[in-house]
Amino acid sequence: MYETLQLGDIGDDVKILQEKLKRLDYYNALITGSFGLSLEAGVRAFQKDNQLPITGIVDDETWEILNNYTESKISPISVYPTLSLGSSGNFVTDLQTKLKALLYYTGDVNGNFDLETELSVKRFQLNNEITASGTVNNETWNLLNTLYGNLRDCAIDGEDIDDYTTYTVQNGDRIFMVNN
């Protein structure tokens, strides 16, 4: 079984907790292995929704219920493959779509990991302070999926974020807010 976890703890069991709560929409930050305030808030919300004592501490009872919801859904390895220059297929299409929505990729979404895709991946990695190798590994997928998921959560009235166009502000443009 897992160890009891609380604010300030670090390690692999914390990563497992973060992943499980993320899958259940109780945690939406990065998987870091560090038990911070956002994870504690997620634990408390999970405990409240499952009629557990709301302590923010993950004890055996909290683990048991959490595992009942997630055990068949959690895999210790990512379902995403490692991608690099020359890769092709649906995962590359997914990668290009997400990079485009996050404004890193401007090319056609074509499922081919070409030089433009590689440069977009490197910019994404560099801007997010991970090794800018141009190869999409688990760390890059996790961050990309987190940021893309957060962007999708911000879409207005359930609109698809892919339906928006990008406008580049030009010299002389004025930005103002209209009060309704």
Rosetta blueprint (number, residue, H / E / L):
1 M L
2 Y L
3 E L
4 T L
5 L E
6 Q L
7 L L
8 G L
9 D L
10 I E
11 G L
12 D H
13 D H
14 V H
15 K H
16 I H
17 L H
18 Q H
19 E H
20 K H
21 L H
22 K H
23 R H
24 L L
25 D L
26 Y L
27 Y L
28 N L
29 A L
30 L L
31 I L
32 T L
33 G L
34 S E
35 F L
36 G L
37 L H
38 S H
39 L H
40 E H
41 A H
42 G H
43 V H
44 R H
45 A H
46 F H
47 Q H
48 K H
49 D H
50 N L
51 Q L
52 L L
53 P L
54 I L
55 T L
56 G L
57 I L
58 V E
59 D L
60 D H
61 E H
62 T H
63 W H
64 E H
65 I H
66 L H
67 N H
68 N H
69 Y H
70 T H
71 E L
72 S L
73 K L
74 I L
75 S L
76 P L
77 I L
78 S L
79 V L
80 Y L
81 P L
82 T L
83 L E
84 S L
85 L L
86 G L
87 S L
88 S E
89 G L
90 N H
91 F H
92 V H
93 T H
94 D H
95 L H
96 Q H
97 T H
98 K H
99 L H
100 K H
101 A H
102 L L
103 L L
104 Y L
105 Y L
106 T L
107 G L
108 D L
109 V L
110 N L
111 G L
112 N E
113 F L
114 D L
115 L H
116 E H
117 T H
118 E H
119 L H
120 S H
121 V H
122 K H
123 R H
124 F H
125 Q H
126 L H
127 N H
128 N L
129 E L
130 I L
131 T L
132 A L
133 S L
134 G L
135 T L
136 V E
137 N L
138 N H
139 E H
140 T H
141 W H
142 N H
143 L H
144 L H
145 N H
146 T H
147 L H
148 Y H
149 G H
150 N H
151 L H
152 R H
153 D H
154 C L
155 A L
156 I H
157 D H
158 G H
159 E L
160 D L
161 I H
162 D H
163 D H
164 Y L
165 T L
166 T L
167 Y L
168 T L
169 V L
170 Q L
171 N L
172 G L
173 D L
174 R L
175 I L
176 F L
177 M L
178 V L
179 N L
180 N L
